[in-house]
């Protein structure tokens, strides 16, 4: 065989081998089972489109944001994931940290802005709480003023009233005189958010009409029932649970806080069972006061929700398929 | 007696032969490894690294990721800052779904001077699987800075945008890919996204021949002309949509027939669950 022919044959084989290797490499990056060979994904997205186009007849979706101190930053990630997946949010109900994040979102603030606030927050911005003050809290005759938190919220939300919000919103407080649960759904939003997050034993209770109000987490850390009262058809409950075994009980204050949290957890169990879907972001190792871990919490909320978005849509479709198909406008 | 012997031989002989073959294969592999191990003892560090990398590559191509990882780690022990080995380790960890280890290896490869675009593609892929789309996009963008039309990066970025609900951005990228790779899969993606944004006329132009395309086509027909839609349904995957069309036409009898087919299937799919609920509500 002439040398040229041999060389040409070799070149052809060489090229074919290279193409084969490239194809193998590409298939390693993108395995053959493509997203839509699974019809479920396709049916889900098409029917979701139909669900959204029900307009005024569409079932109302509520997001209930539980308390959890610094862990509450996870709510930012949750809301972001719901928004990008086109899961509508018609009602928000929050307690404590849930009230703060929920109120900001309900006021129309962009999620990216709330993320910035979350990344930038510190105890110095919302209180006069210092290390020394923390140490002396248990013997002090006056607790920390909530004025700084009030000013901080006013800066971001202005003097908005509940009826001016983009999304229906309510938040929970507790009357320390009577133990009653107080639901804020009208009046000054910033004030209501601040009251809902008035941590007992740290911030001074807030005088409001004839009541003395503190953090709603004491009586209802995950107000799913309030979402139903407000007219929610489908409720997504978000609870940034803590693993208390990871935190030491060092002194009177941490003991008091542990007791409040344990009680809060018992109250949450029933509420979780009454929700249509529960999201529990993986923030168990973050304590209530670790505001410096806000970015970690936001990411945890984002990942937990993104991984469950298809399940949420499935639950909604299963609950309302007849409405989508049979009761079209 | 003869019959019993024949039965025993026919049952156990194949098994015995298979076991012998298997053990002889295992023996061969062990022998080969022992030979290699013995023969590289005298080799230089550079040659040993080359050998381990070569062995690792063989295992990687065969999908034997943990063996590949072992060999790459042996190579790495000999030279910790070898960016090529670190890149290969990253690949092996990624394919073995060991995400944190993969990220660690890739980042070290970058730290020690590797400029291989596949590192950015690998990191983009991993962060997408971890649901961290911002980070994923950053790495795909970084890959595109090196290679503007890298299909893998464009595709990864398009998928990330799509999952985040940024359909227009995703569509632009898929259209760019389609101009180079006019596969059925790309056609389908473009058709699907156009359906999601309500652009049915454009979607129709891109309907291909993947199984999902028939469902998409059926959906578009339902929106445009339900009567026509019924004639177009040919695939067994379309029973739910067919039932929906019958219900649109108030024909519950035929709708129930299609729903029953879905209800009787074995796999617990979303279509089956929805069909079960609809069927109950129709009764």
Interface residues (C-beta under 8 A of the other chain):
Chain A: X24 X26 X28 X29 X30 X34 X35 X36 X37 X39 X40 X42 X43 X44 X45 X46 X47 X49 X83 X84 X85 X86 X299 X302 X303 X306 X307 X314 X317 X318 X321 X322 X325 X326
Chain B: X61 X95 X121 X125 X130 X131 X132 X151 X152 X155 X159 X163 X164 X165 X166 X185 X188 X192 X195 X196 X210 X211 X212 X215 X216 X219 X237 X240 X244 X247 X269 X270 X271 X273 X274 X277 X278 X281
